[in-house]
Amino acid sequence: MRQFILKTFIIFVAVYILFQITLGYRINEFSSKIKSIANQQQRIEIKNKILNEMKKGTEKENIFSDEERVILSNFINKILNELKTAPPK
């Protein structure tokens, strides 16, 4: 009985350490990001960064490269064709 308890305890500790090394780290990282977004000042900074990037994008002559234009055009056309052929409800 004593060996069973000892082996069970060792396995439990090993599984706990393995969990903390793999998933625990990611969970802690994710929760810290959520906490930073919960801060009002951080949200304002993120909003300002997004607005600055949008401003930079509108100042450029071409937002997309030629290859990106072709890819996006084909994708949008494919979506429109699928929507045209969708049966009405």
C-alpha positions as CSV (number, residue, x, y, z in Angstrom):
1,M,0.0,0.0,0.0
2,R,2.8,2.3,0.9
3,Q,4.5,1.8,-2.5
4,F,1.2,2.5,-4.3
5,I,0.8,5.9,-2.5
6,L,4.4,6.8,-3.2
7,K,4.1,6.0,-6.9
8,T,0.8,7.8,-7.1
9,F,2.4,10.9,-5.5
10,I,5.4,10.8,-7.8
11,I,3.1,10.5,-10.9
12,F,0.9,13.3,-9.6
13,V,3.9,15.6,-9.1
14,A,5.3,14.7,-12.5
15,V,2.0,15.4,-14.3
16,Y,1.7,18.7,-12.4
17,I,5.2,19.8,-13.4
18,L,4.5,18.8,-17.0
19,F,1.3,20.8,-17.0
20,Q,3.0,23.9,-15.6
21,I,5.8,23.7,-18.1
22,T,3.4,23.3,-21.1
23,L,-0.1,24.6,-20.6
24,G,0.5,26.6,-17.4
25,Y,2.9,29.0,-19.1
26,R,0.5,29.7,-22.0
27,I,-2.4,30.2,-19.6
28,N,-0.4,32.7,-17.5
29,E,0.7,34.5,-20.7
30,F,-2.9,34.8,-21.9
31,S,-4.2,36.0,-18.6
32,S,-1.5,38.7,-18.4
33,K,-2.6,39.9,-21.9
34,I,-6.2,40.0,-20.7
35,K,-5.2,42.0,-17.6
36,S,-3.3,44.5,-19.7
37,I,-6.3,45.0,-21.9
38,A,-8.5,45.5,-18.9
39,N,-6.4,48.6,-18.0
40,Q,-8.0,51.8,-19.5
41,Q,-4.6,53.3,-20.3
42,Q,-3.5,50.2,-22.2
43,R,-6.7,50.2,-24.3
44,I,-6.1,53.9,-25.2
45,E,-2.5,53.1,-26.3
46,I,-3.7,50.1,-28.4
47,K,-6.4,52.3,-30.0
48,N,-3.8,55.0,-30.8
49,K,-1.5,52.4,-32.3
50,I,-4.2,51.1,-34.6
51,L,-5.2,54.6,-35.7
52,N,-1.6,55.5,-36.4
53,E,-1.2,52.3,-38.6
54,M,-4.4,53.2,-40.4
55,K,-3.2,56.7,-41.0
56,K,0.1,55.3,-42.4
57,G,-1.8,53.0,-44.7
58,T,-4.0,55.8,-46.1
59,E,-1.0,58.0,-46.8
60,K,0.5,55.3,-49.1
61,E,-0.3,55.5,-52.8
62,N,-1.0,51.7,-53.0
63,I,-2.0,49.8,-49.9
64,F,-1.6,46.4,-51.6
65,S,1.1,45.0,-53.8
66,D,0.1,43.7,-57.3
67,E,0.2,40.1,-56.0
68,E,-2.0,41.0,-53.0
69,R,-4.5,42.7,-55.3
70,V,-4.8,39.6,-57.4
71,I,-5.2,37.3,-54.5
72,L,-7.8,39.5,-52.8
73,S,-9.7,40.1,-56.0
74,N,-9.9,36.3,-56.7
75,F,-11.0,35.7,-53.1
76,I,-13.8,38.3,-53.2
77,N,-15.0,37.1,-56.6
78,K,-15.1,33.6,-55.3
79,I,-17.2,34.7,-52.3
80,L,-19.6,36.7,-54.5
81,N,-20.0,33.7,-56.9
82,E,-20.9,31.4,-53.9
83,L,-23.4,33.9,-52.6
84,K,-25.0,34.2,-56.0
85,T,-25.4,30.4,-56.3
86,A,-26.7,30.0,-52.7
87,P,-30.3,28.7,-52.6
88,P,-32.7,31.3,-51.1
89,K,-34.4,30.4,-47.9
